[in-house]
Structure formats: C-alpha cells, structure tokens
Amino acid sequence: MGIQVMANVSQGKHHNIRGCLHKSLSARFRAALTASCNIHKGHFAVYVGESERRFVVPLWYLKNPLFQDLLNLAEEEFGFHHPTGGLRIPCSEDHFISLMSALS
C-alpha cells in the first residue's frame, strides 16, 4: 500500500493533496480572522469558564498583578498551546467578571 501511495505521488497526484491542505488551512485562517475582527485596537480576547465565554479586555490589564496571576494559572493549566486559538483563562465567569469590575 505504501508503494502505491509513493507511486501516486510520483505521478503528480501530490498536487491534489497540496490543494486540499491549502483549502483546509485557508478556511481555518479565514475563521480566525473573522473571529478576531471584532476586537478594537488596544484590546484582546480571552475565553473564560467551562463554556469558554469570550471577553474582550484592554491591553493594560496585562500590567495588573491580579490579571497576571490569572495568566500564570492559564500557563500552568494549558501551557502555551491553545488549540482553540484563543487565550483560555481557568476561572469561573463570575470570578472573571468581578475581577474586571475591580480593575475598571
């Protein structure tokens, strides 16, 4: 079977594989761009709680020690690889909303 695949690739069918991969990546890229287009300059999106509710927060939150603690928790729980493409924060929505109120 592996020999047949190699024969097909050597006969030029690798072009179809490359085309399918390109279409798949392009669709993912378009989806990511569409999701991020609603973010105003100076802000970024985070996903909070089990339902991964999306919040758009100002960049200056990054300087706040309370928010930095949440980022450290996110790093410990999820690492730097976020398969959903967004920054996930491991706390309840209620806790995050009260933190946003305290920071504002």
Secondary structure, DSSP 8 states (H G I E B T S, - for coil): -HHHHHHHIIIIIHHHHHHHHHHHHHHHHHHHHHHHTT--TTEEEEEETTTTEEEEEEGGGGG-HHHHHHHHHHHHHHTT--TTSSEEE-S-HHHHHHHHHHH-
